[in-house]
Amino acid sequence: MALNRKIAYIELTTGDIETKPIPVKVRNMFLGGRGLDMYLMYNHIKPGVDPLGSDNVAFVSAGVLGGTLASASARTHIGGKSPLTGFVGSANMGGFFAPELRWAGFDHLVIKGKAENPVYLWIQNNEIEIRDAKHIWGKTVHETQEIIREELGDRDIKILTIGPAGENLVRFANVMTGIKDAAGRSGMGALLGSKNLKAIAVRGTMDIKLERPEEALQYNKKVIEQITSAKVSQTQGKLGTPFIWGATNTQGLVRVNNFQLNQLEDADEVEAEAIDKVAVGMAGCFGCQVHCRSKYVIPEGDYAGVYDEGPEYTSQGAWAAEPGCRSLNNILVCNHLVNIYGLDTLETGSLISWVMELYEKGILTDEDTGGLDLRFGNEEAVIEMIHRIAKREGLGDILAEGPLRAAEKIGKDSIKYLVHVKGMSNLHSDERPTPGLALGIATASRGSDHLRSRPAIDLYHLPKQVLRNIYSQPVPYDGPVTSDYRDYEGKAWQVFWQETCYEAVDCLGICKFHTVFLGASLPSFEEWSKLLYYNTGLELSPLDIWTIAERAYNMERLFNIREGLTREDDWLVDRYFDEPTSVGIPGVRGKTIDRDKLKNMIDEYYEHHGWDEQGVPRLETLQRLGIENEPSHIL
Amino acid sequence: MNEETTAESVAKGRTYGAFRCLNCFERVSVPTGAKTHKCPHCSFEWRLSWLSPDFPRIRGPVWEANRQLAEENLSKKQKGVN
């Protein structure tokens, strides 16, 4: 059965390990992956714990479709209280780990306590062993995986690991797998580091028995055709996510020199086509036909000849737009460094560009930077700052604490120039001309976030009827829709819909690029209902899946509120309202976000959720979703 | 299993051999293999790349041409000229 994978509770302080089955009742409530992790987080993490203390709990999971025939059912979710924000910590990555975890008999790992010395977990066909990791502590992400595979004598072992950044408790350290697959955002690497947990190695050879294999095979073929025939998938398969740059930077929708400009002009060398020229091929995750990950060898400089994978769109922003750099080699080197250190590329690049602006404004001096010339465009300085953050040296040590703590430490007017929400830095996108996208980052549960609720297709100027078709399923919607990304009307529903869609896809464990994120014609609730039925036997309508996603998102909201979140946290920094955009196409120039209109959008967004004006879920909402008695401690 | 889903109906609206201008958002047909193309509707000029012979995409702006057009456009706007 596809639903017979277990949950394992691993107590690192004592070494105790317990396993339990996951009741179908719970599956019908949360499916798996991020959804069930949110239930577990709310039930197992005590209110107010120190995110880096032994009372915090780490959650690792596969989605309910993980490792099945469903396309790109590769995603691993990592959860816990965020060391970066103090709110929901949640990160998601592709690769091959989650399917292997399921083949080894487990869907969810609940990791408690703290090991006395560095350890790693070795999971093989229903068995879990805690092993010494002193010899790999300090090793990079790539080295760690090689050593463990060598040690255990199996090249097919899949490993998730932290790098030196996680060990050093950099509050935005990633959990990584493979060469570059990253569970980024919210500092889950620091959480594992705080537990002295270096890595989890897994090998499984236990088949997942599909409920209706013939029908599953046939239907999956149909869905694969749907995915591969989409223009966005074809583009992504050739150029990876950097293709997005062709739309965003071209119009003037990226932030440059921290937040001072909204277009990186004359930077042809960092475009997707330039990356494609140095790529030596494309790689994919488990079960994916798109293959959106470039493979490359750094062509020149100190790192010439080094192999890595990526860079993603986020790295174009982090290592070109935000710090005002224009060389492809710089992107490739920086991407490599964050991969081996296990750093969040987005957060790292944003923080470095922030201190570059502080340096430009004289808030930071050469004395503060340890003599480093932090002028925008200085690529050597950017590279040096990555090392210093990962190793917690000098100014890097301050930045390793994350945006808000760093601003407090630096003082003066530094916080005025910080671009964040809930203590998490923004992607390099500039949302001043795009109110829908601005609402998404303002309200996202884990902080400023383009992956939680972004209505990315808002940028495509799709016909109203197309938008109406998409956004009226599986819940009827007869409110406004507009094709213009500069409008405010109807965007609250779009954000709510996308948020629910992304939560659902994370419960299923399939890739966000295979749903209505970057492409309008990709699978959604209707397809998932059938995929679930044929693969697992779960009989859930599109509306049932929507409701599960809503339920899971409300658990995140409850978690955040319990940790002190208020309506004031669902907001943007003043720069969005006070500093107009200055370059790009005429339609995006002179744009700011209107405070009153944003407030109204947030009201409407809360209303769609069934939350009160303070953003607190109403009792009737919790009752409708069956979570009014949480925490229930079923698992 | 054979019922058409929303996504499948949306897919029927795909166009080939054209791109959407990123200034005026009109669909623009373009000769196969063209490296740059000026939008016939708004005159903005784009550098193109081709994923296949019928699949052009905008790689980026023709920087100087579009900067000039944007400045002219804004200047007219400030003077109240449509």
Boltz contact constraints between the chains, C-beta under 6 A:
constraints:
  - contact:
      token1: [A, 234]
      token2: [B, 51]
      max_distance: 6.0
  - contact:
      token1: [A, 235]
      token2: [B, 51]
      max_distance: 6.0
  - contact:
      token1: [A, 238]
      token2: [B, 51]
      max_distance: 6.0
  - contact:
      token1: [A, 246]
      token2: [B, 58]
      max_distance: 6.0
  - contact:
      token1: [A, 246]
      token2: [B, 59]
      max_distance: 6.0
  - contact:
      token1: [A, 250]
      token2: [B, 22]
      max_distance: 6.0
  - contact:
      token1: [A, 250]
      token2: [B, 58]
      max_distance: 6.0
  - contact:
      token1: [A, 250]
      token2: [B, 60]
      max_distance: 6.0
  - contact:
      token1: [A, 250]
      token2: [B, 61]
      max_distance: 6.0
  - contact:
      token1: [A, 251]
      token2: [B, 22]
      max_distance: 6.0
  - contact:
      token1: [A, 266]
      token2: [B, 63]
      max_distance: 6.0
  - contact:
      token1: [A, 271]
      token2: [B, 59]
      max_distance: 6.0
  - contact:
      token1: [A, 271]
      token2: [B, 60]
      max_distance: 6.0
  - contact:
      token1: [A, 273]
      token2: [B, 49]
      max_distance: 6.0
  - contact:
      token1: [A, 273]
      token2: [B, 59]
      max_distance: 6.0
  - contact:
      token1: [A, 461]
      token2: [B, 25]
      max_distance: 6.0
  - contact:
      token1: [A, 466]
      token2: [B, 10]
      max_distance: 6.0
  - contact:
      token1: [A, 469]
      token2: [B, 6]
      max_distance: 6.0
  - contact:
      token1: [A, 473]
      token2: [B, 6]
      max_distance: 6.0
  - contact:
      token1: [A, 520]
      token2: [B, 10]
      max_distance: 6.0
  - contact:
      token1: [A, 521]
      token2: [B, 7]
      max_distance: 6.0
  - contact:
      token1: [A, 521]
      token2: [B, 10]
      max_distance: 6.0
  - contact:
      token1: [A, 521]
      token2: [B, 11]
      max_distance: 6.0
  - contact:
      token1: [A, 522]
      token2: [B, 7]
      max_distance: 6.0
  - contact:
      token1: [A, 523]
      token2: [B, 7]
      max_distance: 6.0
  - contact:
      token1: [A, 524]
      token2: [B, 7]
      max_distance: 6.0
  - contact:
      token1: [A, 526]
      token2: [B, 5]
      max_distance: 6.0
  - contact:
      token1: [A, 527]
      token2: [B, 5]
      max_distance: 6.0
  - contact:
      token1: [A, 585]
      token2: [B, 23]
      max_distance: 6.0
  - contact:
      token1: [A, 586]
      token2: [B, 70]
      max_distance: 6.0
  - contact:
      token1: [A, 586]
      token2: [B, 73]
      max_distance: 6.0
  - contact:
      token1: [A, 586]
      token2: [B, 74]
      max_distance: 6.0
